Amino acid sequence: MRINQHYQEILNSSNDSLFVWKIYSEITKLLSENLSLSIREARLEARFIIQHTLKVQHQFLIRNSNELIKPEKFKKIMEYVKERLSYKPLAYILKEWKFYDMKFFVNSNVLIPRQDTELMIDLILNNYQKQESLSILDLGTGSGAIGIVLASKFKKAKVLLTDMSSEALNITKKNIFFHKLKNISTIKSDWFEKISNKKFDLIISNPPYINKRDTHLKNKVLLFEPKNALISKQKGYADITKIIKLSPKFLRANGALYIEHGYNQSRKVKELFQKNNFVKIKQKQDINKIYRITSGQIKI
Ligand SMILES: C[S@@+](CC[C@H](N)C(=O)[O-])C[C@H]1O[C@@H](n2cnc3c(N)ncnc32)[C@H](O)[C@@H]1O
């Protein structure tokens, strides 16, 4: 990567004190020009880096844009920027990320929670009452993002989070502890393998669903994420198929399954729901008008 002289000087200067607004705009340009981010994306990342380093909220940056940043803070900011220029995702650099406005610790053993997945939370919040004593299963929980947000919204629910990866579950547990949630438990399991004799009102999953030949896997962010969180056999359908087939046995009467899938998988996923006795099948589009979530209720 070639960074012009002006930016090299900024990156390497450690004793300079600069104004908040100046650093904000320089980092935005630097990230945008070198990582092919849109200005909007780069501005957001620059903001996260500055906020994280100064331990302040967005409002503080707006109100104090004419403040000077101390040299040691400036140095730290530039260390983060340098690391980001190696294409490492910002979430892994800062070791935390926001999902549904809640903080989640992350590392390279878990998928970075996506904004797309927030759609799943919106749907469930729309379809269930917050006072309901639901029993919820989040399969392939990773950082715990989906299950933890649901446990915090549905205080009377009992939520079970599972993953096959012990390393991922270590992060899940850290996040449960951080959010002080008592209505959650975790279990290491290959999908339903260790979940005998339990039935749920709601099974939710964002499983691996990318075909190993999908060219999106060349995307720089995905290169840093765990392959077992992304790729699934049978052209991306192996895990989705397994979950849809096995779920009915673990659902209570009128229980529902919600599953996130790839941009090009909605037709086949709907067929899988139909073949496995689901009714009231619904599909939800993301902001780009692509069907990304399929849900269905089990016949009584
Ligand atoms: C796409 S990630 C989703 C993580 C998280 N739910 C989210 O939405 O951010 C898929 C998760 O499924 C887990 N996983 C993969 N194969 C699994 C299996 N056979 N049984 C249980 N979990 C599995 C991975 O470890 C990963 O954490």
The ligand as a MOL file (V3000), in Angstrom:
LIG
                    3D

  0  0  0     0  0            999 V3000
M  V30 BEGIN CTAB
M  V30 COUNTS 27 29 0 0 0
M  V30 BEGIN ATOM
M  V30 1 C -22.3450 -16.8340 11.0940 0
M  V30 2 S -21.7040 -17.1370 12.7060 0 CHG=1
M  V30 3 C -22.9620 -16.3280 13.6650 0
M  V30 4 C -22.4960 -15.8130 14.9890 0
M  V30 5 C -23.5600 -14.9880 15.7370 0
M  V30 6 N -24.7700 -15.7450 15.9390 0
M  V30 7 C -23.8740 -13.7030 14.9960 0
M  V30 8 O -24.9480 -13.6290 14.3790 0
M  V30 9 O -23.0580 -12.7720 15.0150 0 CHG=-1
M  V30 10 C -22.0510 -18.8640 12.8760 0
M  V30 11 C -21.6790 -19.4920 14.2120 0
M  V30 12 O -22.0250 -20.8790 14.1550 0
M  V30 13 C -21.0400 -21.6450 14.8090 0
M  V30 14 N -21.0810 -23.0150 14.2740 0
M  V30 15 C -20.5680 -23.4840 13.1170 0
M  V30 16 N -20.8300 -24.7940 12.9860 0
M  V30 17 C -21.5300 -25.1670 14.0930 0
M  V30 18 C -22.0860 -26.3940 14.5400 0
M  V30 19 N -21.9720 -27.5300 13.8150 0
M  V30 20 N -22.7420 -26.4150 15.7150 0
M  V30 21 C -22.8650 -25.2660 16.4530 0
M  V30 22 N -22.3630 -24.0890 16.0870 0
M  V30 23 C -21.6970 -24.0350 14.9140 0
M  V30 24 C -19.7350 -20.9080 14.5240 0
M  V30 25 O -18.7560 -21.2370 15.4980 0
M  V30 26 C -20.2050 -19.4410 14.5720 0
M  V30 27 O -20.0430 -18.9230 15.8640 0
M  V30 END ATOM
M  V30 BEGIN BOND
M  V30 1 1 1 2
M  V30 2 1 2 3
M  V30 3 1 2 10
M  V30 4 1 3 4
M  V30 5 1 4 5
M  V30 6 1 5 6
M  V30 7 1 5 7
M  V30 8 2 7 8
M  V30 9 1 7 9
M  V30 10 1 10 11
M  V30 11 1 11 12
M  V30 12 1 11 26
M  V30 13 1 12 13
M  V30 14 1 13 14
M  V30 15 1 13 24
M  V30 16 1 14 15
M  V30 17 1 14 23
M  V30 18 2 15 16
M  V30 19 1 16 17
M  V30 20 1 17 18
M  V30 21 2 17 23
M  V30 22 1 18 19
M  V30 23 2 18 20
M  V30 24 1 20 21
M  V30 25 2 21 22
M  V30 26 1 22 23
M  V30 27 1 24 25
M  V30 28 1 24 26
M  V30 29 1 26 27
M  V30 END BOND
M  V30 END CTAB
M  END
